[in-house]
Amino acid sequence: MVTVLTGVVALVFQGGWEWLQGQMSGPPGLTAYSSGLLGCNPRYLDAPLAELHKKAEKIDRGGVHIPTAEAWPSLPVTLQTSTPQAIVVTGVKVSVLSTRPLPEHGSVVDDECGGGMDERPFDVDLTAVPVSVKPSVERTGQGKVIQGRDFPFKVASGDPEQFTFNIRHVARDVRFVVTFSWVSGGEPGSTRLDNEGRGYRVMNLPKSLPRYSKADVFRGKTLP
């Protein structure tokens, strides 16, 4: 049974569930899908405020996600198989494709949203070498600490798994990919999600750039 998403992925419906899929090499019947990065965190857009006014309705579907201490982007991934034979997913690795200095031109726009759904949450630290991927730790209102479950996971027909990778730490302008390792019928293999070769892009907050709220963007919207 797919686990129910917690508040960590309350952001998941922001901008719609546009499937950017990464069905790569894998055992027969195993598919991996990702909707791309989602979240109610600030975003970098390569345009000044005057240009953002002209395309205010489109900013939710663009921009580069910026993790902060209060809000971070999440990468939801669903693993499914159409065969009755169980496939054991033994681990996951996040690899950096490229890293660049932060941009010196453009704007940062804050975001707000809400929602809810179920997950296997993991925290990703892109500043660590190698990149750190650990089960998320949650704290209840009573102060109880709940440690998320780590690999392995079993995937079978009728029993898919949904993972959510919370990008909490990044130092520069980074593109990354996610690779799952698995075993099927005693044979090992791997499945890579790379957003059609582009990787998934996040960046640290460019403190030298102007920062606006959505209200700032829509306030100066050009009427047709």
N, C-alpha and C positions, 0 to 999 in steps of 0.2 A: 504494500500500500504506500502511495506517495505521501510523504510527511506534509503537514500543514504549515504554510509559510508563517513565520513569526513577524513581529513588528520590524525586524531588521530589514525585511524586504517589503515594507509598506509602500515602497517607492515603485514597485515593479510595474504598475499599470501606467506610470507617467509616460506620455508620448505614444501610448499604444503598444501592443505586443507584436512588433514587426519582426518576424523571424529572419534573422541573419544566420543561415544554417551552415554547419561545418561537418557534413557527413564525409568522413575521410576513410583511410584504410582501417578495417576492423573485421571482426569475425562475422560470418553470415548472420544477417538479421539485426546486428547492433547498429544503432544510429545515435548520433550526438547532435543536439541542437542548441543554439544560443540565440537569444533575442538581441544580443549586444548589450553594452553597458547602459544601466538605468540608474536613476537616483535623483533625489531632491537636493542636490549639492550644487555649489556654484559651477558655472561653465565659462570657458574661454571662447570668445568669438573673434575672428580676425576682421573686425570692422569697428569704426568709431560709432558713438551713440547716434549721430545723424543718420547713418546708414541702417542701424538697427531699427530706428523708427519706421523705416519703409518696409521692413519684413518682420514686424513684431510677432505675427501669428506663427512664424516658422521657427522661432528660436528654441522651442521645446524639442524640435527634431534635429537640432544641430549643435555645434559647439563641442568642446573637449571637456570632459568631466574633471573636476578638481576636488580631491579628498580634503576634508577639514576635520578637526576634532569633533565637531558637532554632526557632520553629515558626510557620507562617503558614497561613491558609486559602487554598484554591485553588478556582477556578471552572472546571470542565471544560466545554468546549463542543465538540460534534461537528457538522460540516457535511457534508451528504450531498446527492446529486442522483440522481434516477431516470432522467435523460435521458442519452443518449450524448454530447451536446454538452458540451464542457468549459466550466466557468464559472471565471473568474479572480477570486479574492478579492484585492483590491488593498490593503486596509488594515483597521485596526480602531481604534475610538475608544471610550474609556471616559468617560462623562459623569456628573457628580454630580447626583442628583435633589434631595437635601436634606442639610443638615448641622446637627447640634444639639449642645449641650453634653453631656458624659458624664453618665450617670445617677448619682444620689446615694443610691439605695436598691437593694438586691438583693445578689447574690453572684456571685463568679467561681469557676468550677470548672475545674481542670486536666484534661487528657485524655491518654491514651496509646493508641497503636494501631500497626499495621504493615500491609504489603501491597505491591502493585506492579502497574504497567501502563504503556502508551506515550503520548507527548505531543509537542506543539509548545509548549514552555514560554516564557512571557513574564512579566516582572516589572511589577507595577502600583504606582505611587506616587500615592496619593490626596491627598498633601499638596502635590503640584506643581500649578501653574496654567499651562497646562492639564494635566490628568492625564497623567502619563508612562506609556507602555506600550513596553517595550523587550525584545528577546529575552534570555532568561536566559543568564548566563555560568556555566559549570560548570568545576570544577577536578578533575582526576584525581588518584589517589594518587601519581602521579609528578610532580605539580606542573604538568602541562600544562593550559593554559586553552582551553576549547572554547566558542566563541561560537555561540549558537543562531541559527537561520536566521530572517530577517525576511521580511515580505511582499514580493512577491505569492506566493500559493499557487494551484495549479490543483485544482479539485474536479470529478470526473466520476463516472459510474456505475462502481462497482467500485473507485473510488479516492477514498474519503472522507478527511477530515482531522480530527484531534482536537487541539484547542488546550487549554492549561491556563494560566490567568491567576493568578499567585501574588500575593496582596495582601500586600505586605511593609510598607507604610507608610500609616498613617492617624492623623490627629490628634484627631478628634472622633467623634461618632456619625453615620455616613454611610450613605446609600443611593445606589447607583449602577446604571447600565445599560451594556450593551455593544452597539455598533453596528458591523457589518461592512459595508464597501463592496465592490462587485463589478462586473464587466463581463460581460455575456452577449450574444453576437451583436452586439457593437458598442454595446450600450445599457447605460448605467450604472444602478446602483440601490443599495439598502441593505437590510439585514436587522437588526432590533433585537431584543435579548433584554432583557426588563425584568421577568421573574418575574411575569407576569400583571398588570403595572402597579405592583407593589409595590416593584420594584427589589431589589437585593441589599444586605443590611445588614451592615456591619462597624463596629467601634469600637476606639478606643485603650483601653489597660488603665486602668480606673478605680482608681487607687491608693488611694482612700479607702474602698473596699469590702473586706469580708473575702474571703479567697481560700482555697479548700478543694481537697483532692484527691478523686478518685472514692471512695477508701477512706473518707474522712470522711463522704461522703454515704451510702454503703451501710452504714457502721458503725451508724448510728442509724436504719436503715430500720425502719418500722413493719410488724410481721408481721400477716398477715390473721387 
